[in-house]
Amino acid sequence: MTYKDLADVLYPNITESVEDIFKKYPPRKLPADAVVSRFAPSPTGFMHIGGFFQVLIDRTLAKNSDGVFYLRNEDTDKKREVEGAMEIIFDILTKYNQAPDEYQLLGQKMVGDYGPYIQSKRLDIYHAFAKKLVAEGKAFPCFCKKTEGKEEILKIREEKFSENDSNVDYDPCRNMPIEEAIKRVQKGEKFAIRLKTPNDGTRKMSFEDIVKGRVELPENAKDVILIKNDGIPPYAFAHAIDDTLMGTTIVVRGEEWFTSTPAHIDIFNALGFKPLKYYHTPNICKIDENGGKRKLSKRKDPESNMQYFSEEGYPTTAVIEYLLNLLSSSFEPWRAKNPDAHYSEFKFGITDITAGSPLFDFIKLNDIAKNVVARMTGEEVYNNWLSWAKEFKPSLAKTLEERRDYAIKVCNIGRGGTKPRKDIYKWSMIENLYSYLFDKPILVDEIDNKENYQEFLKEYSKDFTLPVDKESWFNGVKAVAERLGYATDNKLYKANPEAYKGNTAKVCEYVRLALTGRKDSPDLYELMTILGEDKVLERLKNI
């Protein structure tokens, strides 16, 4: 009996050779330095911001080199799979203009020539490579149940290795006679396939991480699982095969995979594949309540979910620019030099990517978002606001569509010129920010002197008409103020404030409170022109 006999018994229905499989996946016809990258999430829930961080790197490196960025569905963990998760991820990539060149959604036509791009549809491919490794004596079937396997492994460690060799994890079935293994398969026993590692755990493995540089880690000395006893491969085996067949040149993945790299390289070597270039992205972190630094948590931090930014109404461009700011320290000075350029014009390479774990900062995100919105026209703000409302607040969307021209005027407040207003950073805040332009104002700020407030507004509203320009309006305000004992010359007021009821700033505050309910608002005359003379007069009298 030979290893080939064992392989044939393990996988009798696998007749296609790995050579035939490779013929279906010819080398890509791309420029020599083109990057082929992929985003390969498991469909186990929402899209984490850390994953989107990787997408920005993947897609930008591919696009900057005339390469290919593709999406692969790593759905091998069926227990944790969430229905529709991959569609959510694809929708987010599309919404943020990061759509892949190649992909495959369930029930839809495949886009690209290197699929299937869904791992559960590639099981025969994984089994063919597992069969080859068994035939070559590089892998073996393991019949251990989880509990007894652990006990056996501990026993072997005690017998063969000293205590500090805990990284060695030889499986009890690795030296099982071929005849016995065949009999157990023929009896119908379930089996997993494990790599028969040639390493003994005494050496270090050196490899190149694209950002960290040349690093050393203990070599893999574990008989890692290649195929589970349900016939499904774990990530380590599947990604080695898929990335090789699909022509991937760089793997961008989370820092948590860094220490597993020696085991992955062990698998590449066993398969006879050239190991890939890895870039392990730093985790996006935040400062916790105790002052410590921790990774953004799915449970604790809503901002870890990319859907959060959509629900809150952050401009997609702002989120991307913020993440580019975390990704590369070169982005902020580039943006300062190119205030009107599209973020896609910012070019970066591998050496420009941060190696440290960046901190998520809402203040910085909001500042970037304010600048993004400030560059928009009133109509662009309206269109974005309406799009957000249609998805998350249909009743508001109905109002915006019915009062389109008026809403555009609202969105156009403070736009244009060299110093546009920067009071909007997400679409969800506009309704509250400018609520007084759509509904009766609610008094938010306290009136300092209600008697003076009522006296001025009563007098001001007597013969009120809305002037055709701002200067005429302001002259009218000053005339009423002077008549009632307010200073219209600020120097005189500062020199002798007790001689006056206040100054022009105070009476403008009264008007602003009557119209908006707030002491702070955009340009008062601009608000009046939007509200119109009748509405202004109604509010001036309603005191």
One Martini backbone bead per residue (centre of mass of N, CA, C, O) as a GRO file, in nm:
protein
  543
    1MET     BB    1   0.096   0.036   0.021
    2THR     BB    2   0.026   0.373  -0.061
    3TYR     BB    3  -0.034   0.701  -0.063
    4LYS     BB    4  -0.205   0.684  -0.321
    5ASP     BB    5  -0.409   0.483  -0.213
    6LEU     BB    6  -0.508   0.663   0.013
    7ALA     BB    7  -0.603   0.901  -0.166
    8ASP     BB    8  -0.815   0.732  -0.328
    9VAL     BB    9  -0.990   0.663  -0.078
   10LEU     BB   10  -1.050   0.950   0.021
   11TYR     BB   11  -1.081   1.053  -0.314
   12PRO     BB   12  -1.259   0.893  -0.550
   13ASN     BB   13  -1.406   1.158  -0.703
   14ILE     BB   14  -1.117   1.266  -0.765
   15THR     BB   15  -0.988   1.316  -1.108
   16GLU     BB   16  -0.866   1.587  -1.106
   17SER     BB   17  -0.590   1.753  -1.163
   18VAL     BB   18  -0.383   2.011  -1.086
   19GLU     BB   19  -0.297   2.062  -1.377
   20ASP     BB   20  -0.585   2.106  -1.484
   21ILE     BB   21  -0.654   2.342  -1.302
   22PHE     BB   22  -0.431   2.542  -1.401
   23LYS     BB   23  -0.550   2.569  -1.692
   24LYS     BB   24  -0.800   2.746  -1.580
   25TYR     BB   25  -0.547   2.941  -1.449
   26PRO     BB   26  -0.402   3.155  -1.601
   27PRO     BB   27  -0.203   3.391  -1.640
   28ARG     BB   28  -0.206   3.715  -1.618
   29LYS     BB   29  -0.251   3.997  -1.844
   30LEU     BB   30  -0.008   4.206  -1.719
   31PRO     BB   31   0.181   4.409  -1.594
   32ALA     BB   32   0.463   4.344  -1.419
   33ASP     BB   33   0.370   4.561  -1.168
   34ALA     BB   34   0.103   4.449  -1.111
   35VAL     BB   35  -0.171   4.448  -0.893
   36VAL     BB   36  -0.319   4.171  -0.713
   37SER     BB   37  -0.614   4.205  -0.527
   38ARG     BB   38  -0.801   4.128  -0.216
   39PHE     BB   39  -1.126   4.078  -0.076
   40ALA     BB   40  -1.182   3.825   0.204
   41PRO     BB   41  -1.458   3.776   0.348
   42SER     BB   42  -1.667   3.683   0.598
   43PRO     BB   43  -2.022   3.614   0.624
   44THR     BB   44  -2.065   3.726   0.968
   45GLY     BB   45  -2.176   4.027   0.896
   46PHE     BB   46  -2.058   4.312   0.914
   47MET     BB   47  -1.868   4.587   0.814
   48HIS     BB   48  -1.562   4.657   0.898
   49ILE     BB   49  -1.346   4.918   0.911
   50GLY     BB   50  -1.091   4.742   0.878
   51GLY     BB   51  -1.177   4.622   0.606
   52PHE     BB   52  -1.200   4.893   0.454
   53PHE     BB   53  -0.908   4.971   0.493
   54GLN     BB   54  -0.807   4.739   0.312
   55VAL     BB   55  -0.954   4.819   0.054
   56LEU     BB   56  -0.807   5.085  -0.001
   57ILE     BB   57  -0.539   4.946  -0.047
   58ASP     BB   58  -0.604   4.735  -0.257
   59ARG     BB   59  -0.736   4.919  -0.477
   60THR     BB   60  -0.516   5.136  -0.509
   61LEU     BB   61  -0.279   4.951  -0.587
   62ALA     BB   62  -0.418   4.840  -0.837
   63LYS     BB   63  -0.492   5.109  -0.988
   64ASN     BB   64  -0.191   5.231  -0.986
   65SER     BB   65  -0.100   4.946  -1.170
   66ASP     BB   66  -0.309   4.814  -1.361
   67GLY     BB   67  -0.484   4.618  -1.204
   68VAL     BB   68  -0.654   4.393  -0.965
   69PHE     BB   69  -0.976   4.389  -0.796
   70TYR     BB   70  -1.114   4.144  -0.571
   71LEU     BB   71  -1.394   3.939  -0.463
   72ARG     BB   72  -1.414   3.708  -0.182
   73ASN     BB   73  -1.604   3.435  -0.055
   74GLU     BB   74  -1.547   3.315   0.282
   75ASP     BB   75  -1.783   3.045   0.339
   76THR     BB   76  -1.662   2.806   0.554
   77ASP     BB   77  -1.832   2.925   0.807
   78LYS     BB   78  -2.146   2.817   0.861
   79LYS     BB   79  -2.210   2.888   1.164
   80ARG     BB   80  -2.143   3.221   1.111
   81GLU     BB   81  -2.329   3.272   0.891
   82VAL     BB   82  -2.488   3.552   0.725
   83GLU     BB   83  -2.751   3.645   0.573
   84GLY     BB   84  -2.652   3.895   0.335
   85ALA     BB   85  -2.359   3.997   0.402
   86MET     BB   86  -2.232   4.022   0.115
   87GLU     BB   87  -2.431   4.234   0.008
   88ILE     BB   88  -2.356   4.452   0.209
   89ILE     BB   89  -2.061   4.476   0.128
   90PHE     BB   90  -2.109   4.545  -0.170
   91ASP     BB   91  -2.278   4.802  -0.122
   92ILE     BB   92  -2.054   4.958   0.024
   93LEU     BB   93  -1.845   4.955  -0.200
   94THR     BB   94  -2.026   5.104  -0.401
   95LYS     BB   95  -2.095   5.361  -0.234
   96TYR     BB   96  -1.758   5.408  -0.204
   97ASN     BB   97  -1.614   5.350  -0.480
   98GLN     BB   98  -1.504   5.012  -0.434
   99ALA     BB   99  -1.545   4.834  -0.664
  100PRO     BB  100  -1.496   4.543  -0.803
  101ASP     BB  101  -1.384   4.366  -1.086
  102GLU     BB  102  -1.433   4.096  -0.923
  103TYR     BB  103  -1.723   3.871  -0.877
  104GLN     BB  104  -1.978   3.696  -0.653
  105LEU     BB  105  -2.314   3.649  -0.623
  106LEU     BB  106  -2.575   3.508  -0.507
  107GLY     BB  107  -2.753   3.418  -0.796
  108GLN     BB  108  -2.525   3.539  -0.981
  109LYS     BB  109  -2.327   3.648  -1.208
  110MET     BB  110  -2.012   3.616  -1.297
  111VAL     BB  111  -1.725   3.837  -1.248
  112GLY     BB  112  -1.495   3.682  -1.422
  113ASP     BB  113  -1.215   3.424  -1.482
  114TYR     BB  114  -1.140   3.320  -1.150
  115GLY     BB  115  -1.349   3.130  -1.069
  116PRO     BB  116  -1.496   3.088  -0.816
  117TYR     BB  117  -1.576   3.347  -0.550
  118ILE     BB  118  -1.684   3.092  -0.385
  119GLN     BB  119  -1.571   2.858  -0.171
  120SER     BB  120  -1.814   2.647  -0.164
  121LYS     BB  121  -1.756   2.613  -0.497
  122ARG     BB  122  -1.434   2.475  -0.437
  123LEU     BB  123  -1.398   2.187  -0.308
  124ASP     BB  124  -1.266   2.013  -0.534
  125ILE     BB  125  -1.005   2.172  -0.538
  126TYR     BB  126  -0.911   2.118  -0.246
  127HIS     BB  127  -0.920   1.806  -0.269
  128ALA     BB  128  -0.707   1.779  -0.491
  129PHE     BB  129  -0.471   1.896  -0.319
  130ALA     BB  130  -0.498   1.703  -0.083
  131LYS     BB  131  -0.451   1.445  -0.244
  132LYS     BB  132  -0.166   1.516  -0.336
  133LEU     BB  133  -0.036   1.536  -0.051
  134VAL     BB  134  -0.094   1.246   0.032
  135ALA     BB  135   0.053   1.106  -0.211
  136GLU     BB  136   0.334   1.257  -0.103
  137GLY     BB  137   0.336   1.253   0.228
  138LYS     BB  138   0.232   1.563   0.341
  139ALA     BB  139  -0.035   1.417   0.427
  140PHE     BB  140  -0.315   1.328   0.658
  141PRO     BB  141  -0.534   1.141   0.829
  142CYS     BB  142  -0.773   1.237   1.086
  143PHE     BB  143  -0.967   1.063   1.359
  144CYS     BB  144  -0.993   1.258   1.573
  145LYS     BB  145  -1.130   1.373   1.832
  146LYS     BB  146  -1.107   1.648   2.010
  147THR     BB  147  -1.049   1.525   2.291
  148GLU     BB  148  -0.857   1.283   2.225
  149GLY     BB  149  -0.653   1.447   2.063
  150LYS     BB  150  -0.553   1.624   2.296
  151GLU     BB  151  -0.452   1.397   2.479
  152GLU     BB  152  -0.246   1.278   2.280
  153ILE     BB  153  -0.074   1.529   2.237
  154LEU     BB  154   0.013   1.564   2.532
  155LYS     BB  155   0.152   1.290   2.554
  156ILE     BB  156   0.366   1.335   2.334
  157ARG     BB  157   0.498   1.581   2.458
  158GLU     BB  158   0.593   1.443   2.718
  159GLU     BB  159   0.775   1.230   2.564
  160LYS     BB  160   0.941   1.430   2.341
  161PHE     BB  161   0.917   1.714   2.497
  162SER     BB  162   0.977   1.992   2.624
  163GLU     BB  163   0.809   2.255   2.770
  164ASN     BB  164   0.930   2.481   2.557
  165ASP     BB  165   0.773   2.306   2.307
  166SER     BB  166   0.463   2.419   2.263
  167ASN     BB  167   0.467   2.459   1.940
  168VAL     BB  168   0.436   2.162   1.925
  169ASP     BB  169   0.188   1.969   1.700
  170TYR     BB  170   0.151   1.656   1.685
  171ASP     BB  171  -0.030   1.414   1.544
  172PRO     BB  172  -0.134   1.092   1.619
  173CYS     BB  173  -0.191   1.015   1.293
  174ARG     BB  174   0.079   1.058   1.125
  175ASN     BB  175   0.187   0.729   1.177
  176MET     BB  176  -0.021   0.575   1.048
  177PRO     BB  177  -0.089   0.314   0.890
  178ILE     BB  178  -0.215   0.280   0.583
  179GLU     BB  179  -0.399   0.036   0.628
  180GLU     BB  180  -0.556   0.153   0.870
  181ALA     BB  181  -0.664   0.407   0.733
  182ILE     BB  182  -0.823   0.264   0.511
  183LYS     BB  183  -1.013   0.102   0.696
  184ARG     BB  184  -1.144   0.350   0.836
  185VAL     BB  185  -1.264   0.468   0.580
  186GLN     BB  186  -1.427   0.210   0.492
  187LYS     BB  187  -1.601   0.229   0.771
  188GLY     BB  188  -1.681   0.558   0.784
  189GLU     BB  189  -1.486   0.745   0.901
  190LYS     BB  190  -1.406   1.037   1.003
  191PHE     BB  191  -1.203   1.303   0.844
  192ALA     BB  192  -0.907   1.474   0.844
  193ILE     BB  193  -0.665   1.703   0.707
  194ARG     BB  194  -0.310   1.702   0.755
  195LEU     BB  195  -0.014   1.843   0.799
  196LYS     BB  196   0.321   1.724   0.756
  197THR     BB  197   0.544   1.854   0.927
  198PRO     BB  198   0.907   1.908   0.904
  199ASN     BB  199   0.908   2.040   1.179
  200ASP     BB  200   1.055   2.092   1.532
  201GLY     BB  201   1.076   2.397   1.669
  202THR     BB  202   1.403   2.509   1.656
  203ARG     BB  203   1.330   2.736   1.453
  204LYS     BB  204   1.338   3.003   1.234
  205MET     BB  205   1.140   3.230   1.041
  206SER     BB  206   1.188   3.410   0.740
  207PHE     BB  207   1.016   3.716   0.640
  208GLU     BB  208   0.826   3.939   0.431
  209ASP     BB  209   0.701   4.244   0.525
  210ILE     BB  210   0.607   4.518   0.363
  211VAL     BB  211   0.630   4.707   0.630
  212LYS     BB  212   0.815   4.558   0.851
  213GLY     BB  213   0.978   4.360   0.695
  214ARG     BB  214   1.215   4.169   0.817
  215VAL     BB  215   1.112   3.869   0.980
  216GLU     BB  216   1.086   3.671   1.289
  217LEU     BB  217   0.964   3.337   1.348
  218PRO     BB  218   0.852   3.066   1.450
  219GLU     BB  219   0.819   2.783   1.328
  220ASN     BB  220   0.622   2.551   1.207
  221ALA     BB  221   0.502   2.261   1.439
  222LYS     BB  222   0.218   2.191   1.301
  223ASP     BB  223  -0.061   1.988   1.221
  224VAL     BB  224  -0.241   2.135   1.021
  225ILE     BB  225  -0.542   2.202   0.897
  226LEU     BB  226  -0.690   2.151   0.567
  227ILE     BB  227  -0.935   1.947   0.631
  228LYS     BB  228  -1.222   1.900   0.753
  229ASN     BB  229  -1.462   1.658   0.855
  230ASP     BB  230  -1.670   1.826   0.642
  231GLY     BB  231  -1.475   1.918   0.379
  232ILE     BB  232  -1.366   2.192   0.490
  233PRO     BB  233  -1.165   2.457   0.465
  234PRO     BB  234  -0.959   2.655   0.598
  235TYR     BB  235  -0.803   2.942   0.541
  236ALA     BB  236  -0.507   2.853   0.496
  237PHE     BB  237  -0.561   2.661   0.251
  238ALA     BB  238  -0.754   2.822   0.068
  239HIS     BB  239  -0.575   3.077   0.020
  240ALA     BB  240  -0.335   2.941  -0.117
  241ILE     BB  241  -0.496   2.843  -0.363
  242ASP     BB  242  -0.661   3.091  -0.456
  243ASP     BB  243  -0.426   3.302  -0.481
  244THR     BB  244  -0.272   3.140  -0.692
  245LEU     BB  245  -0.492   3.098  -0.914
  246MET     BB  246  -0.576   3.422  -0.914
  247GLY     BB  247  -0.299   3.599  -0.900
  248THR     BB  248  -0.200   3.696  -0.641
  249THR     BB  249   0.043   3.947  -0.503
  250ILE     BB  250  -0.131   4.061  -0.250
  251VAL     BB  251  -0.183   4.053   0.112
  252VAL     BB  252  -0.437   4.214   0.287
  253ARG     BB  253  -0.429   4.206   0.647
  254GLY     BB  254  -0.460   4.151   0.962
  255GLU     BB  255  -0.265   4.145   1.246
  256GLU     BB  256  -0.383   3.863   1.355
  257TRP     BB  257  -0.212   3.696   1.118
  258PHE     BB  258   0.094   3.716   1.166
  259THR     BB  259   0.159   3.450   1.349
  260SER     BB  260   0.048   3.252   1.104
  261THR     BB  261   0.249   3.266   0.864
  262PRO     BB  262   0.430   3.010   0.892
  263ALA     BB  263   0.196   2.811   0.832
  264HIS     BB  264   0.134   2.923   0.549
  265ILE     BB  265   0.415   2.875   0.428
  266ASP     BB  266   0.414   2.571   0.472
  267ILE     BB  267   0.187   2.520   0.270
  268PHE     BB  268   0.317   2.640   0.021
  269ASN     BB  269   0.559   2.450   0.019
  270ALA     BB  270   0.400   2.183  -0.006
  271LEU     BB  271   0.259   2.280  -0.283
  272GLY     BB  272   0.480   2.457  -0.453
  273PHE     BB  273   0.449   2.753  -0.377
  274LYS     BB  274   0.465   3.089  -0.392
  275PRO     BB  275   0.488   3.310  -0.174
  276LEU     BB  276   0.341   3.580  -0.059
  277LYS     BB  277   0.263   3.906  -0.012
  278TYR     BB  278   0.254   4.073   0.300
  279TYR     BB  279   0.003   4.289   0.470
  280HIS     BB  280  -0.023   4.403   0.802
  281THR     BB  281  -0.262   4.568   0.939
  282PRO     BB  282  -0.344   4.789   1.150
  283ASN     BB  283  -0.526   4.868   1.410
  284ILE     BB  284  -0.809   5.028   1.495
  285CYS     BB  285  -0.827   5.261   1.758
  286LYS     BB  286  -0.892   5.342   2.110
  287ILE     BB  287  -0.968   5.518   2.393
  288ASP     BB  288  -1.042   5.430   2.692
  289GLU     BB  289  -1.167   5.495   3.013
  290ASN     BB  290  -0.853   5.419   3.124
  291GLY     BB  291  -0.640   5.512   2.881
  292GLY     BB  292  -0.637   5.288   2.688
  293LYS     BB  293  -0.551   5.078   2.414
  294ARG     BB  294  -0.792   4.973   2.163
  295LYS     BB  295  -0.978   4.792   1.974
  296LEU     BB  296  -1.229   4.801   1.785
  297SER     BB  297  -1.562   4.716   1.875
  298LYS     BB  298  -1.848   4.554   1.797
  299ARG     BB  299  -1.996   4.598   2.079
  300LYS     BB  300  -1.899   4.908   2.167
  301ASP     BB  301  -1.854   5.029   1.856
  302PRO     BB  302  -2.034   5.169   1.606
  303GLU     BB  303  -1.782   5.263   1.420
  304SER     BB  304  -1.705   4.965   1.326
  305ASN     BB  305  -1.951   5.015   1.140
  306MET     BB  306  -2.014   5.118   0.823
  307GLN     BB  307  -2.324   5.168   0.854
  308TYR     BB  308  -2.313   5.406   1.053
  309PHE     BB  309  -2.231   5.630   0.844
  310SER     BB  310  -2.491   5.608   0.684
  311GLU     BB  311  -2.701   5.662   0.907
  312GLU     BB  312  -2.568   5.948   0.986
  313GLY     BB  313  -2.459   6.091   0.706
  314TYR     BB  314  -2.186   6.058   0.598
  315PRO     BB  315  -1.981   6.136   0.372
  316THR     BB  316  -1.810   5.926   0.180
  317THR     BB  317  -1.563   6.106   0.129
  318ALA     BB  318  -1.495   6.160   0.429
  319VAL     BB  319  -1.434   5.871   0.513
  320ILE     BB  320  -1.207   5.825   0.313
  321GLU     BB  321  -1.027   6.063   0.397
  322TYR     BB  322  -0.990   5.972   0.686
  323LEU     BB  323  -0.855   5.696   0.619
  324LEU     BB  324  -0.622   5.818   0.458
  325ASN     BB  325  -0.510   5.968   0.705
  326LEU     BB  326  -0.446   5.699   0.858
  327LEU     BB  327  -0.274   5.558   0.632
  328SER     BB  328  -0.138   5.853   0.560
  329SER     BB  329   0.070   6.129   0.630
  330SER     BB  330   0.044   6.256   0.328
  331PHE     BB  331  -0.252   6.350   0.295
  332GLU     BB  332  -0.284   6.622   0.443
  333PRO     BB  333  -0.074   6.791   0.277
  334TRP     BB  334  -0.209   6.732   0.009
  335ARG     BB  335  -0.483   6.866   0.070
  336ALA     BB  336  -0.368   7.152   0.129
  337LYS     BB  337  -0.255   7.179  -0.174
  338ASN     BB  338  -0.549   7.022  -0.273
  339PRO     BB  339  -0.857   7.130  -0.202
  340ASP     BB  340  -1.012   7.041  -0.498
  341ALA     BB  341  -0.934   6.760  -0.509
  342HIS     BB  342  -0.958   6.440  -0.564
  343TYR     BB  343  -0.871   6.168  -0.379
  344SER     BB  344  -0.776   5.988  -0.629
  345GLU     BB  345  -0.511   6.175  -0.676
  346PHE     BB  346  -0.396   6.025  -0.446
  347LYS     BB  347  -0.075   5.887  -0.421
  348PHE     BB  348   0.026   5.552  -0.318
  349GLY     BB  349   0.241   5.339  -0.151
  350ILE     BB  350   0.366   5.110   0.055
  351THR     BB  351   0.571   5.316   0.203
  352ASP     BB  352   0.315   5.514   0.294
  353ILE     BB  353   0.223   5.321   0.505
  354THR     BB  354   0.126   5.262   0.801
  355ALA     BB  355   0.251   5.081   1.102
  356GLY     BB  356   0.061   5.193   1.299
  357SER     BB  357  -0.194   5.237   1.533
  358PRO     BB  358  -0.467   5.404   1.484
  359LEU     BB  359  -0.683   5.664   1.591
  360PHE     BB  360  -1.004   5.721   1.656
  361ASP     BB  361  -1.154   6.048   1.546
  362PHE     BB  362  -1.427   6.245   1.544
  363ILE     BB  363  -1.315   6.530   1.517
  364LYS     BB  364  -1.160   6.477   1.257
  365LEU     BB  365  -1.391   6.372   1.087
  366ASN     BB  366  -1.569   6.629   1.111
  367ASP     BB  367  -1.368   6.823   0.982
  368ILE     BB  368  -1.353   6.683   0.710
  369ALA     BB  369  -1.658   6.694   0.650
  370LYS     BB  370  -1.686   7.000   0.650
  371ASN     BB  371  -1.499   7.042   0.403
  372VAL     BB  372  -1.656   6.873   0.204
  373VAL     BB  373  -1.926   7.033   0.223
  374ALA     BB  374  -1.804   7.320   0.159
  375ARG     BB  375  -1.746   7.228  -0.154
  376MET     BB  376  -2.043   7.242  -0.197
  377THR     BB  377  -2.333   7.284  -0.325
  378GLY     BB  378  -2.657   7.324  -0.256
  379GLU     BB  379  -2.751   7.093  -0.447
  380GLU     BB  380  -2.561   6.876  -0.340
  381VAL     BB  381  -2.665   6.876  -0.056
  382TYR     BB  382  -2.955   6.807  -0.122
  383ASN     BB  383  -2.907   6.535  -0.268
  384ASN     BB  384  -2.776   6.397  -0.024
  385TRP     BB  385  -3.000   6.438   0.179
  386LEU     BB  386  -3.221   6.295   0.017
  387SER     BB  387  -3.084   6.020  -0.008
  388TRP     BB  388  -3.073   5.968   0.295
  389ALA     BB  389  -3.380   6.002   0.358
  390LYS     BB  390  -3.488   5.770   0.179
  391GLU     BB  391  -3.343   5.550   0.364
  392PHE     BB  392  -3.398   5.681   0.685
  393LYS     BB  393  -3.635   5.936   0.615
  394PRO     BB  394  -3.914   5.950   0.437
  395SER     BB  395  -4.070   6.200   0.548
  396LEU     BB  396  -3.847   6.401   0.474
  397ALA     BB  397  -3.826   6.339   0.173
  398LYS     BB  398  -4.106   6.442   0.102
  399THR     BB  399  -4.054   6.736   0.182
  400LEU     BB  400  -3.810   6.786  -0.006
  401GLU     BB  401  -3.966   6.732  -0.271
  402GLU     BB  402  -4.200   6.941  -0.230
  403ARG     BB  403  -3.951   7.167  -0.134
  404ARG     BB  404  -3.702   7.199  -0.321
  405ASP     BB  405  -3.629   7.501  -0.363
  406TYR     BB  406  -3.624   7.572  -0.065
  407ALA     BB  407  -3.411   7.356   0.026
  408ILE     BB  408  -3.182   7.468  -0.147
  409LYS     BB  409  -3.164   7.739  -0.003
  410VAL     BB  410  -3.085   7.618   0.265
  411CYS     BB  411  -2.825   7.466   0.153
  412ASN     BB  412  -2.697   7.756   0.050
  413ILE     BB  413  -2.606   7.850   0.312
  414GLY     BB  414  -2.287   7.988   0.311
  415ARG     BB  415  -2.205   7.962   0.023
  416GLY     BB  416  -1.933   8.037  -0.103
  417GLY     BB  417  -1.657   8.180  -0.136
  418THR     BB  418  -1.376   8.184   0.083
  419LYS     BB  419  -1.587   8.140   0.355
  420PRO     BB  420  -1.748   7.887   0.419
  421ARG     BB  421  -1.956   7.719   0.586
  422LYS     BB  422  -1.891   7.476   0.885
  423ASP     BB  423  -2.183   7.311   1.008
  424ILE     BB  424  -2.161   7.050   0.822
  425TYR     BB  425  -2.107   6.667   0.857
  426LYS     BB  426  -2.414   6.557   0.837
  427TRP     BB  427  -2.730   6.483   0.720
  428SER     BB  428  -2.881   6.435   1.002
  429MET     BB  429  -2.840   6.755   1.104
  430ILE     BB  430  -3.005   6.956   0.927
  431GLU     BB  431  -3.290   6.952   1.040
  432ASN     BB  432  -3.203   7.071   1.319
  433LEU     BB  433  -3.028   7.314   1.232
  434TYR     BB  434  -3.295   7.407   1.022
  435SER     BB  435  -3.585   7.388   1.156
  436TYR     BB  436  -3.685   7.698   1.145
  437LEU     BB  437  -3.738   7.678   0.821
  438PHE     BB  438  -3.993   7.462   0.859
  439ASP     BB  439  -4.062   7.552   1.152
  440LYS     BB  440  -4.147   7.650   1.439
  441PRO     BB  441  -3.972   7.800   1.667
  442ILE     BB  442  -3.754   7.704   1.929
  443LEU     BB  443  -3.654   7.803   2.234
  444VAL     BB  444  -3.316   7.763   2.326
  445ASP     BB  445  -3.241   8.043   2.419
  446GLU     BB  446  -3.198   8.291   2.637
  447ILE     BB  447  -3.351   8.579   2.748
  448ASP     BB  448  -3.219   8.852   2.900
  449ASN     BB  449  -3.457   9.082   2.812
  450LYS     BB  450  -3.786   9.066   2.767
  451GLU     BB  451  -3.878   9.358   2.752
  452ASN     BB  452  -3.686   9.456   2.531
  453TYR     BB  453  -3.753   9.240   2.325
  454GLN     BB  454  -4.057   9.315   2.287
  455GLU     BB  455  -4.023   9.613   2.222
  456PHE     BB  456  -3.856   9.590   1.965
  457LEU     BB  457  -4.034   9.395   1.794
  458LYS     BB  458  -4.284   9.573   1.793
  459GLU     BB  459  -4.152   9.815   1.648
  460TYR     BB  460  -4.022   9.664   1.402
  461SER     BB  461  -4.307   9.539   1.291
  462LYS     BB  462  -4.489   9.775   1.207
  463ASP     BB  463  -4.312   9.862   0.915
  464PHE     BB  464  -4.241   9.590   0.784
  465THR     BB  465  -3.997   9.531   0.527
  466LEU     BB  466  -3.823   9.367   0.280
  467PRO     BB  467  -3.542   9.435   0.165
  468VAL     BB  468  -3.327   9.418  -0.124
  469ASP     BB  469  -3.089   9.462   0.086
  470LYS     BB  470  -2.865   9.449   0.344
  471GLU     BB  471  -2.814   9.751   0.398
  472SER     BB  472  -3.109   9.839   0.428
  473TRP     BB  473  -3.177   9.651   0.658
  474PHE     BB  474  -2.965   9.756   0.865
  475ASN     BB  475  -3.065  10.049   0.869
  476GLY     BB  476  -3.346   9.977   0.986
  477VAL     BB  477  -3.247   9.857   1.253
  478LYS     BB  478  -3.096  10.113   1.353
  479ALA     BB  479  -3.334  10.308   1.360
  480VAL     BB  480  -3.494  10.159   1.581
  481ALA     BB  481  -3.272  10.145   1.794
  482GLU     BB  482  -3.226  10.449   1.829
  483ARG     BB  483  -3.523  10.518   1.912
  484LEU     BB  484  -3.487  10.310   2.182
  485GLY     BB  485  -3.174  10.342   2.300
  486TYR     BB  486  -2.953  10.242   2.102
  487ALA     BB  487  -2.645  10.172   1.991
  488THR     BB  488  -2.478  10.240   1.661
  489ASP     BB  489  -2.205  10.303   1.811
  490ASN     BB  490  -1.959  10.111   1.943
  491LYS     BB  491  -1.772  10.319   2.074
  492LEU     BB  492  -1.986  10.459   2.250
  493TYR     BB  493  -2.073  10.205   2.400
  494LYS     BB  494  -1.797  10.133   2.530
  495ALA     BB  495  -1.763  10.409   2.680
  496ASN     BB  496  -2.107  10.405   2.757
  497PRO     BB  497  -2.322  10.157   2.836
  498GLU     BB  498  -2.529  10.291   3.046
  499ALA     BB  499  -2.667  10.484   2.816
  500TYR     BB  500  -2.782  10.204   2.717
  501LYS     BB  501  -2.961   9.912   2.623
  502GLY     BB  502  -2.759   9.879   2.383
  503ASN     BB  503  -2.692   9.732   2.071
  504THR     BB  504  -2.705   9.612   1.757
  505ALA     BB  505  -2.636   9.320   1.839
  506LYS     BB  506  -2.879   9.288   2.032
  507VAL     BB  507  -3.114   9.333   1.824
  508CYS     BB  508  -3.026   9.102   1.638
  509GLU     BB  509  -3.070   8.888   1.851
  510TYR     BB  510  -3.375   8.926   1.873
  511VAL     BB  511  -3.440   8.850   1.583
  512ARG     BB  512  -3.309   8.574   1.585
  513LEU     BB  513  -3.487   8.453   1.811
  514ALA     BB  514  -3.759   8.491   1.661
  515LEU     BB  515  -3.672   8.315   1.399
  516THR     BB  516  -3.493   8.057   1.558
  517GLY     BB  517  -3.428   8.039   1.888
  518ARG     BB  518  -3.131   8.165   1.842
  519LYS     BB  519  -2.810   8.320   1.875
  520ASP     BB  520  -2.717   8.122   1.650
  521SER     BB  521  -2.652   8.190   1.299
  522PRO     BB  522  -2.681   8.266   1.013
  523ASP     BB  523  -2.740   8.499   0.812
  524LEU     BB  524  -3.007   8.700   0.867
  525TYR     BB  525  -3.087   8.806   0.585
  526GLU     BB  526  -3.084   8.531   0.444
  527LEU     BB  527  -3.310   8.408   0.615
  528MET     BB  528  -3.528   8.612   0.537
  529THR     BB  529  -3.534   8.550   0.230
  530ILE     BB  530  -3.625   8.257   0.271
  531LEU     BB  531  -3.884   8.302   0.439
  532GLY     BB  532  -4.004   8.573   0.407
  533GLU     BB  533  -4.203   8.832   0.487
  534ASP     BB  534  -4.447   8.689   0.620
  535LYS     BB  535  -4.291   8.499   0.811
  536VAL     BB  536  -4.132   8.715   0.959
  537LEU     BB  537  -4.371   8.879   1.068
  538GLU     BB  538  -4.503   8.651   1.226
  539ARG     BB  539  -4.256   8.611   1.424
  540LEU     BB  540  -4.230   8.900   1.534
  541LYS     BB  541  -4.533   8.890   1.659
  542ASN     BB  542  -4.466   8.602   1.808
  543ILE     BB  543  -4.402   8.700   2.154
   0.00000   0.00000   0.00000
